[in-house]
């Protein structure tokens, strides 16, 4: 099954990219062994300066969103407990900061690869450990220091070895990506996996933490891919290069992102009801990041210009970040009020997955 949307190697007169027929699986890593064709070299790319901007947006967005979540937790535990938290200004300040931070995360996908933005969610885990110490008086342990240093080292590796440029997306190229053979195969495999995990989790979900969180990771990766397309479309609209609001693709991506995000919250809450945050946060972060990175590689061809050495180094950096997140989140006692209906336990989880 091949969908031909034209030749992307020949930009149109206005400088925008036409779409192209997507290559098979082997085309996902054409640069791994230095096999750069003239066609690939001629492809129009986003300028290099846009990726650092996306990195800054992702990091700052995670810091702000996590601060907002901790302000909500502080509002729950401070002051008169007889006063509903929705009447506390501090709680609303936290909500506003959380929304602003998540908007920054969303915007980051328009400037940087999804394979880079998703792993940078580890910043929120480090920030949560610091904020909870300052605002809530929680202990900052030696292993938190080690975990923080590992996350910083892993994050630096992610930035250094990540793709330095991307193909400049437009609606036609996005459609070509979506209707490519390899993405159809990828979606089919994920759909079958999701269905199998869904039925299996109904029986064994209380026994194995990875079941519900695998469902969350699949849904989360789909949300990330949709948000990436939306963010790029809105960015192109703001630059006057196309009108995203005139395309049905924009509304389809928006609806898909809302549906998958809503289902994701459902399975996250179910996992939180059965397991503590010390189990849920590291497992979910690992699964979500892996699913998002694989999705970005397959749908948006984000590794097609990377050498094999850079690809391997990138995944080593991901592994270092995983271990740092594990050190920070594991071995913590669950707060007494995590199950008292205030939602604090869920806040801690979301602080560990601020990219979703």
Steps between C-alpha positions, in 0.01 A plus 500: 500500500672820383355851500673736261455866590755639263875568509633658818845544355376781276380791713225710350560855384389648833766299686268251667543125480274281300433159641665182386465128483642369825777239491473155661635413844860519378439868425461584869878510554655583160773705664604236753786377281563827318269416208376851421348528155490822300125504552541497877764771492265722299209467740400828662552489876401712792782737595731373772410787733140374532604185690675682789187712532292183527737362765466818706121488467491136616731557800333822614155352439580199719641723776192725500247216479666312786509815714127536436435142610698548820317824577175305474636238739611776739153659482348162593719459807520860629252738654150414614419148381129580538530749215453332159823509304316653204454814711872538565688749282817294523325198351380707204849645457623143475237419237602802293869412521427140405303608192771747396767233541310242298444758225877545494542124463245497220675785318836322534382226264471763226871582523680185617472128419254296705784255564673778695206678667347184652812383691551853634196433716761372748558867587164498676606206719809690619300820546237313700764369740633853555161674524362239741802553725466878503121531511389182676796423722563158344844345537753548222694175525850407387352287226304806385831682452638206301181473297501872426859487375417201280195673354708811428771288335242302304320816393826651377564184300150512354549857385848434360419182308144587390421602141635848422242569232161378378312493178281807478149361536189620326156344465582306185818351642320416823235311301774313316652399832164385638408296193842338458528121504730489799271716715200285409692190609612675820144607586365153427755338734429754774125458462523121534733543798260748659201268459692205646628705796154643561337160549798359686506800740138443596606170656856566617509881522512496881796263497732651237570874492618487141166403348297817554813711457572338164152604391577852626831505313339398169230764540757756616720441196201552271419821687859618452493427127170688460625794706818514290293530181269757656783711637685503170181594312429788738859617473480499120172694524657760729784543248245547220623196305166316510157520665460208739141596577400441138615135509299208634828345614530757780160416645557126463828526691335713769218250548745209505721673760203571728366144477835331563589739784165436669539123478856533625381675818253218559769230494741716701242537776437124494871430537524753784213330680690169501864608539698780667668791322843348571403216266282685254718804422823326388322220313268741324778742412707223343210352301364839391841626391583185303160502329530870413856466368406202280192686377706807410753286315232321298249777428721809470825329385689688770807275494543483125797738504679351802808281478492160671738620773270795582193273510669262743627789715151649507352181645784474753405852614136388523605205718703727729198727537278200578732393782505853640121511504492162673735619776293813564159336502568164665511426871265780597218451747159582364363821660227444757260713303570337165176302530292755686329633191715810459670362192850559632616157393390571145678836516825321581449270204434783261809679632695201377343507155456863419529446123199290450 
